[in-house]
């Protein structure tokens, strides 16, 4: 997988979609049967579940900073690590910040781009909750 300035393409595209408020673009970064663990203990599988998990972020007007990188790659599968910080408006109307160390698996598609197959935004910490 090509990385530019230690940035991995799917993570960079998450930043772009989120900053634009483009939920469709964000969901399109996942394979149709991908899995996403949006919070510890909760796993969504498939585009509809991923859309539902991500849709709540739109109203919070988030901005995100990522530092995705490839840890290992074999053929069309890549293991990614991504340190991220998300700033948004909380339910109480006040600014709030979240951060995590994601573990992600991406698969190269036939057209040459990469999509997430598995995404654990809270990484190994999610399994401890």
Secondary structure, 3 states (H helix, E strand, C coil): CCEECCEEHHHHHHHHHHHHCCHHHHHCCEEEEEEEEEECCEEEECHHHHHHHHHCCHHHCCEEEECCEEEEEECCEEEEEEEEEEEEECCCCCEEEEEEEEEEEEEECCCCCEEEEEEECCCCHHHHC
